[in-house]
Amino acid sequence: MSLREIVCEILDLFRETHLRPGARITSATLDHRFGTDPGVAVAIAELKDAGFLITPDAETVELTAKDFDAIQGRSFHPEDD
């Protein structure tokens, strides 16, 4: 899977399962969904650098208000960043 596809899948996961900013997904959930693909860590880092996710601890990613607005409006385009 390409980095762009992984980023979109992570955002889709938040869109499908979490309805508010501050929602969290654990690393175990991501591993269950994507396996142990090293691209997931790179995608998380890219989303974190872009301000879409934060990592409150080593095992959790959290949806920021910026990401929430983007995924609800489907306005996030990884190729644009």
C-alpha positions as CSV (number, residue, x, y, z in Angstrom):
1,M,0.0,0.0,0.0
2,S,1.3,3.5,-0.8
3,L,1.8,6.2,1.8
4,R,-1.1,8.1,0.3
5,E,-3.4,5.1,0.5
6,I,-2.4,4.5,4.2
7,V,-3.0,8.1,5.1
8,C,-6.5,8.0,3.4
9,E,-7.3,4.7,5.2
10,I,-6.3,6.2,8.6
11,L,-8.5,9.2,8.0
12,D,-11.3,6.9,6.8
13,L,-11.0,4.9,10.0
14,F,-11.5,8.1,12.1
15,R,-14.4,9.1,9.8
16,E,-16.1,5.8,10.2
17,T,-15.6,5.4,14.0
18,H,-15.2,8.7,15.6
19,L,-17.5,11.6,15.5
20,R,-15.7,14.4,17.4
21,P,-12.3,16.1,17.8
22,G,-10.2,14.5,20.5
23,A,-11.2,11.0,19.5
24,R,-8.4,8.5,20.0
25,I,-7.3,5.3,18.3
26,T,-4.8,2.9,19.9
27,S,-1.8,1.4,18.1
28,A,-3.4,-2.0,18.6
29,T,-6.4,-0.9,16.6
30,L,-4.2,0.4,13.8
31,D,-2.2,-2.9,13.9
32,H,-5.4,-4.8,13.7
33,R,-6.6,-2.8,10.7
34,F,-3.3,-2.4,8.8
35,G,-1.1,-5.1,10.2
36,T,2.5,-4.1,11.1
37,D,3.1,-2.2,7.9
38,P,6.0,0.3,8.6
39,G,4.2,2.7,6.4
40,V,1.6,3.2,9.1
41,A,4.2,4.8,11.3
42,V,5.3,7.1,8.5
43,A,1.7,8.0,7.7
44,I,1.1,8.9,11.3
45,A,4.2,11.0,11.4
46,E,3.1,12.8,8.2
47,L,-0.4,13.4,9.7
48,K,1.1,14.6,12.9
49,D,3.5,17.0,11.1
50,A,0.6,18.4,9.1
51,G,-1.4,19.0,12.4
52,F,-4.1,16.5,11.7
53,L,-3.2,14.1,14.5
54,I,-1.3,14.3,17.8
55,T,0.3,11.5,19.7
56,P,-0.5,11.9,23.4
57,D,1.6,8.8,24.2
58,A,3.4,6.1,22.3
59,E,0.3,3.9,22.0
60,T,-2.3,6.4,21.0
61,V,-3.1,8.8,18.1
62,E,-5.7,11.6,18.6
63,L,-7.8,13.4,16.1
64,T,-7.3,17.2,16.1
65,A,-10.0,19.8,15.4
66,K,-8.2,20.4,12.1
67,D,-8.5,16.8,11.0
68,F,-12.0,16.5,12.3
69,D,-13.1,19.4,10.1
70,A,-11.2,18.0,7.1
71,I,-12.6,14.5,7.3
72,Q,-16.1,15.6,8.0
73,G,-16.0,17.9,4.9
74,R,-13.8,15.4,3.0
75,S,-11.5,18.3,2.2
76,F,-8.2,16.5,3.0
77,H,-6.2,15.7,-0.1
78,P,-2.8,14.2,0.8
79,E,-1.4,15.1,-2.6
80,D,-2.0,18.8,-1.8
81,D,0.1,18.9,1.3
